Amino acid sequence: PDTVLPAADQAEALETPLLSVFCPWSAFVFARGGSFEAPFKWTYGHLLGQEQAVTSWIDMFNMTETNKKIAFIVPNTTDGLTWIDPNTGAPPFFAAAGYTMVDAGQYQPGAEDYTAQISLFKREGCEVMGGAMTTPDFTNFWKQSLQQGFKPKVGSMGLALGFPQAAEAIGPAVYGLLVEGSWHRTFPFTDTLTGMTCDELAADFEATTGTQYTGAIGGHAKISWALDVLDRATDLDDKETIVAAIQQSKLETILGPLDMTAPLDQNPADPAGTHPHPNVTKTVMTGQQWVKGEKWPYDVVVVSNSLAPDVPKVPIQPMQYS
């Protein structure tokens, strides 16, 4: 949201068509003053939802026997506040699944001492961990947690764990941690633009750069979408025709099917829905886990496909503490 929302606001103000990916759709709509009754004209997204992420988390958490008390921590940012929104964020989904959230409150981004939050989680006996932290913040929080004896049986952290560089910063203590994932090289999709499968795109990235692929390269989908729109627009000098082409988008991307023509979801908070708002179509979501890799020291594998049954998965591994 900190990246997409300002760009979308500027595009709307300039009456310029905008496409985006990798942002929670509720933040894209509501944090910008949008509504279901008055959609935006110029800005659209192939986005994800907290309802998808939390549903994937719960599916993964349920694979391990716990007391269902979840230590939850988020920063005082737009994204953090979106996660803890009592209506569209994580709380109602955890409550419905029988989990009790122990909310540590919103910390200031860049904080270096998390003793107060860790003490609360230990005192409450939390055996599950969740939240949304940047990689630097979570690295500090997790290392301090282990030093102070907070070792949940299962845990995930939004934002922080999406990249191999994050795993490298944390070290072997990352093994077993979970993360929501809207892209993986094993996804069974083919890019309309290049004809490449997800695995081929990941292999091409590694061969070209000499570095490990990340889920972020799924963002290639917005390029495929943009070129598809421009190919179908009847007059590239008329922005109205570009918007009309966006609204009629229907194609397969690396992030999965994209269909702006589908009927709107009757329940926008349905984790299985694909079209919660006129400006938004949702991507596929899976639950993933960091494990010791074969080619790379830290690899991520899909362990939950409850919202994407066509995606292959492997058994979850227990947390590893030395």
C-alpha positions as CSV (number, residue, x, y, z in Angstrom):
1,P,0.0,0.0,0.0
2,D,2.8,2.5,0.8
3,T,3.9,2.2,-2.9
4,V,0.7,1.5,-4.8
5,L,-1.7,3.9,-3.0
6,P,0.2,7.2,-3.7
7,A,0.7,6.2,-7.3
8,A,-3.0,5.3,-7.7
9,D,-4.1,8.6,-6.1
10,Q,-1.9,10.5,-8.4
11,A,-3.1,8.6,-11.5
12,E,-6.7,9.2,-10.5
13,A,-6.0,12.9,-10.0
14,L,-4.3,13.1,-13.4
15,E,-7.0,11.0,-15.1
16,T,-4.4,8.5,-16.2
17,P,-5.1,4.8,-16.4
18,L,-3.2,2.7,-13.9
19,L,-2.7,-1.0,-13.4
20,S,-1.2,-2.5,-10.2
21,V,-0.4,-5.8,-8.5
22,F,0.7,-7.1,-5.0
23,C,-1.4,-4.8,-2.8
24,P,-4.3,-5.7,-0.5
25,W,-7.5,-4.8,-2.4
26,S,-9.2,-3.4,0.7
27,A,-6.4,-0.9,1.2
28,F,-6.5,0.0,-2.5
29,V,-10.2,0.8,-2.3
30,F,-11.0,2.0,1.2
31,A,-7.8,3.7,2.3
32,R,-8.2,5.9,-0.8
33,G,-11.7,6.9,0.2
34,G,-13.3,4.6,-2.3
35,S,-16.5,2.6,-1.9
36,F,-18.6,0.0,-3.6
37,E,-21.1,2.6,-4.7
38,A,-18.6,5.0,-6.2
39,P,-15.8,3.1,-7.8
40,F,-12.7,4.7,-9.2
41,K,-12.6,5.5,-12.9
42,W,-8.9,5.3,-13.8
43,T,-7.2,2.9,-11.4
44,Y,-7.4,-0.9,-11.4
45,G,-5.6,-3.8,-9.7
46,H,-5.0,-7.5,-9.9
47,L,-4.7,-7.6,-6.2
48,L,-4.8,-9.9,-3.1
49,G,-6.9,-9.8,0.0
50,Q,-6.3,-10.1,3.7
51,E,-9.1,-12.6,3.7
52,Q,-7.1,-14.8,1.4
53,A,-3.9,-14.5,3.4
54,V,-5.6,-15.2,6.7
55,T,-7.5,-18.1,5.3
56,S,-4.2,-19.6,4.0
57,W,-2.6,-18.9,7.4
58,I,-5.4,-20.6,9.3
59,D,-5.2,-23.7,7.0
60,M,-1.5,-23.9,7.7
61,F,-1.9,-23.2,11.5
62,N,-4.5,-25.9,11.7
63,M,-1.9,-28.4,10.5
64,T,-0.1,-28.1,13.9
65,E,-1.9,-28.7,17.3
66,T,-1.8,-25.5,19.3
67,N,-3.8,-23.7,21.9
68,K,-5.0,-21.3,19.1
69,K,-3.7,-18.2,20.9
70,I,-2.1,-16.1,18.3
71,A,0.5,-13.4,19.0
72,F,-0.2,-10.6,16.5
73,I,2.0,-7.6,15.8
74,V,1.7,-4.9,13.1
75,P,3.2,-1.5,12.5
76,N,1.4,1.8,12.7
77,T,1.1,2.1,8.9
78,T,-1.7,1.9,6.4
79,D,-0.9,-1.7,5.8
80,G,-0.8,-2.5,9.5
81,L,-4.1,-0.9,10.2
82,T,-5.6,-2.7,7.2
83,W,-4.5,-6.1,8.8
84,I,-6.3,-5.4,12.1
85,D,-9.4,-3.8,10.7
86,P,-12.2,-5.4,12.8
87,N,-14.4,-5.8,9.7
88,T,-12.2,-6.5,6.7
89,G,-8.9,-7.5,8.3
90,A,-7.7,-10.5,10.2
91,P,-9.8,-10.4,13.4
92,P,-13.1,-11.8,12.1
93,F,-11.5,-14.7,10.3
94,F,-9.4,-15.8,13.3
95,A,-12.4,-15.5,15.5
96,A,-14.5,-17.6,13.2
97,A,-11.7,-20.3,13.2
98,G,-11.6,-20.4,17.0
99,Y,-8.3,-18.4,17.4
100,T,-7.8,-15.8,20.1
101,M,-5.7,-12.8,18.9
102,V,-3.3,-11.3,21.4
103,D,-2.9,-7.8,19.9
104,A,0.4,-6.1,21.0
105,G,-0.8,-2.8,19.5
106,Q,0.9,-0.9,16.6
107,Y,4.6,-0.3,17.0
108,Q,6.4,2.5,15.2
109,P,8.2,1.4,12.1
110,G,11.9,1.0,12.6
111,A,11.5,0.2,16.3
112,E,14.5,-1.7,17.7
113,D,13.3,-3.1,21.0
114,Y,10.3,-5.5,21.1
115,T,10.7,-6.6,24.7
116,A,7.3,-5.3,25.7
117,Q,5.5,-7.2,22.9
118,I,7.5,-10.4,23.4
119,S,6.8,-10.3,27.2
120,L,3.1,-10.0,26.5
121,F,3.1,-12.9,24.1
122,K,5.0,-15.1,26.6
123,R,2.7,-14.1,29.4
124,E,-0.4,-14.9,27.4
125,G,1.1,-18.3,26.4
126,C,0.8,-17.7,22.7
127,E,1.6,-20.8,20.6
128,V,0.9,-19.2,17.2
129,M,2.4,-16.0,15.7
130,G,1.2,-13.7,13.0
131,G,1.2,-10.1,11.8
132,A,2.7,-7.9,9.2
133,M,6.2,-6.4,9.6
134,T,8.9,-5.3,7.2
135,T,11.9,-7.5,6.8
136,P,14.2,-5.3,9.0
137,D,11.6,-5.0,11.7
138,F,10.8,-8.7,11.7
139,T,14.5,-9.7,11.7
140,N,15.0,-7.7,14.9
141,F,11.7,-9.0,16.4
142,W,12.4,-12.6,15.6
143,K,15.9,-12.7,16.9
144,Q,14.9,-11.0,20.1
145,S,12.0,-13.4,20.4
146,L,14.3,-16.4,20.3
147,Q,16.8,-14.8,22.7
148,Q,14.0,-14.1,25.2
149,G,12.4,-17.6,24.8
150,F,9.3,-16.9,22.7
151,K,9.2,-19.9,20.4
152,P,5.7,-20.4,19.0
153,K,4.8,-23.8,17.6
154,V,3.8,-22.3,14.3
155,G,4.1,-18.8,12.9
156,S,3.9,-16.5,9.9
157,M,4.5,-12.8,9.2
158,G,3.1,-10.9,6.3
159,L,5.4,-8.7,4.2
160,A,8.6,-9.8,5.9
161,L,9.1,-13.2,4.5
162,G,8.5,-12.8,0.8
163,F,12.1,-12.8,-0.4
164,P,15.2,-15.0,-0.1
165,Q,17.1,-12.0,1.0
166,A,14.8,-11.8,4.0
167,A,15.5,-15.5,4.8
168,E,19.3,-14.9,4.5
169,A,19.0,-11.9,6.9
170,I,17.3,-14.1,9.5
171,G,19.5,-17.2,8.9
172,P,18.6,-20.8,9.8
173,A,15.9,-19.5,12.3
174,V,13.7,-18.9,9.3
175,Y,13.3,-22.6,8.6
176,G,9.7,-23.6,9.3
177,L,8.2,-20.1,9.2
178,L,5.2,-19.7,7.0
179,V,4.1,-17.0,4.6
180,E,1.2,-16.3,2.3
181,G,2.2,-16.5,-1.3
182,S,0.4,-15.2,-4.5
183,W,3.1,-16.6,-6.7
184,H,5.4,-19.6,-6.9
185,R,7.3,-21.3,-9.7
186,T,5.1,-24.4,-9.4
187,F,1.9,-22.5,-10.2
188,P,0.2,-24.1,-13.2
189,F,-0.2,-20.9,-15.3
190,T,1.1,-19.8,-18.6
191,D,1.8,-16.1,-19.4
192,T,-0.3,-14.9,-22.3
193,L,2.3,-12.5,-23.5
194,T,5.4,-14.7,-23.5
195,G,4.0,-18.2,-23.5
196,M,6.2,-19.0,-20.6
197,T,5.1,-21.1,-17.7
198,C,5.8,-20.0,-14.1
199,D,8.6,-22.5,-13.8
200,E,10.1,-21.3,-17.1
201,L,9.9,-17.7,-15.9
202,A,11.7,-18.5,-12.7
203,A,14.4,-20.5,-14.5
204,D,14.9,-17.7,-17.0
205,F,15.3,-15.2,-14.1
206,E,17.9,-17.3,-12.4
207,A,19.8,-18.0,-15.6
208,T,19.8,-14.3,-16.6
209,T,20.6,-12.7,-13.2
210,G,22.5,-15.5,-11.5
211,T,20.4,-14.9,-8.4
212,Q,17.5,-16.8,-6.8
213,Y,14.0,-16.1,-8.1
214,T,11.5,-14.5,-5.8
215,G,7.7,-14.4,-5.8
216,A,7.9,-10.7,-6.8
217,I,8.8,-11.6,-10.4
218,G,5.1,-12.6,-10.6
219,G,4.6,-8.9,-11.0
220,H,5.5,-9.5,-14.6
221,A,1.7,-10.1,-14.9
222,K,1.0,-6.4,-14.9
223,I,3.1,-5.9,-18.0
224,S,1.2,-8.7,-19.8
225,W,-2.0,-7.1,-18.7
226,A,-1.0,-3.6,-19.8
227,L,0.0,-4.8,-23.3
228,D,-3.2,-6.8,-23.6
229,V,-5.1,-3.6,-22.8
230,L,-3.2,-1.5,-25.2
231,D,-3.7,-4.2,-27.9
232,R,-7.5,-4.1,-27.5
233,A,-7.9,-0.3,-27.0
234,T,-9.6,1.1,-30.1
235,D,-7.8,4.5,-29.9
236,L,-4.5,4.9,-28.0
237,D,-4.9,8.6,-28.1
238,D,-8.2,8.4,-26.2
239,K,-7.8,7.4,-22.5
240,E,-11.5,6.5,-22.3
241,T,-11.0,3.6,-24.7
242,I,-8.0,2.4,-22.6
243,V,-10.3,2.3,-19.5
244,A,-12.9,0.5,-21.5
245,A,-10.3,-2.1,-22.5
246,I,-9.2,-2.5,-18.9
247,Q,-12.8,-3.1,-17.8
248,Q,-13.2,-5.9,-20.4
249,S,-9.9,-7.6,-19.5
250,K,-9.9,-11.4,-19.5
251,L,-6.7,-13.3,-19.8
252,E,-4.3,-15.7,-18.1
253,T,-1.3,-14.3,-16.5
254,I,1.6,-15.6,-14.4
255,L,-0.4,-14.7,-11.4
256,G,-3.4,-16.7,-12.6
257,P,-6.6,-15.9,-14.4
258,L,-7.6,-12.2,-14.6
259,D,-11.2,-11.5,-15.4
260,M,-12.6,-8.0,-15.0
261,T,-15.8,-9.1,-16.8
262,A,-16.9,-11.7,-14.1
263,P,-19.9,-10.8,-11.9
264,L,-19.1,-9.0,-8.7
265,D,-18.7,-11.2,-5.7
266,Q,-21.9,-11.3,-3.6
267,N,-19.7,-11.3,-0.5
268,P,-16.6,-9.1,-1.1
269,A,-14.9,-10.7,1.9
270,D,-15.2,-14.2,0.5
271,P,-11.7,-15.7,0.4
272,A,-12.6,-17.7,-2.7
273,G,-14.0,-14.7,-4.6
274,T,-12.3,-13.2,-7.6
275,H,-14.0,-9.9,-8.2
276,P,-14.8,-8.1,-4.9
277,H,-15.0,-4.5,-6.4
278,P,-15.4,-3.0,-9.8
279,N,-11.8,-1.8,-9.8
280,V,-10.3,-5.1,-8.6
281,T,-9.8,-8.7,-9.6
282,K,-8.0,-11.0,-7.2
283,T,-4.9,-13.2,-7.7
284,V,-4.5,-16.8,-6.5
285,M,-3.2,-17.3,-3.0
286,T,-1.4,-20.1,-1.3
287,G,0.3,-20.9,2.0
288,Q,4.1,-21.4,1.8
289,Q,6.9,-22.4,4.1
290,W,10.6,-21.6,4.2
291,V,12.8,-24.8,4.2
292,K,16.4,-25.8,3.5
293,G,16.8,-25.9,-0.3
294,E,18.8,-28.0,-2.6
295,K,20.0,-25.4,-5.1
296,W,19.7,-22.4,-2.7
297,P,20.2,-22.3,1.1
298,Y,16.7,-21.0,1.7
299,D,13.8,-22.1,-0.4
300,V,10.1,-21.7,-0.2
301,V,7.5,-24.4,-0.9
302,V,3.8,-24.5,-1.1
303,V,2.2,-26.3,1.8
304,S,-1.4,-25.0,1.6
305,N,-3.6,-24.9,-1.6
306,S,-7.0,-24.6,0.1
307,L,-7.7,-21.6,-2.1
308,A,-5.9,-22.9,-5.2
309,P,-6.5,-26.6,-5.5
310,D,-4.8,-26.7,-8.9
311,V,-1.4,-25.7,-7.3
312,P,0.6,-28.7,-6.1
313,K,1.7,-28.8,-2.4
314,V,4.0,-30.7,-0.1
315,P,3.6,-31.6,3.6
316,I,4.3,-28.9,6.2
317,Q,7.4,-29.2,8.3
318,P,7.6,-28.5,12.0
319,M,9.3,-25.3,13.3
320,Q,13.1,-25.8,13.8
321,Y,14.7,-24.4,16.9
322,S,18.3,-25.1,17.8
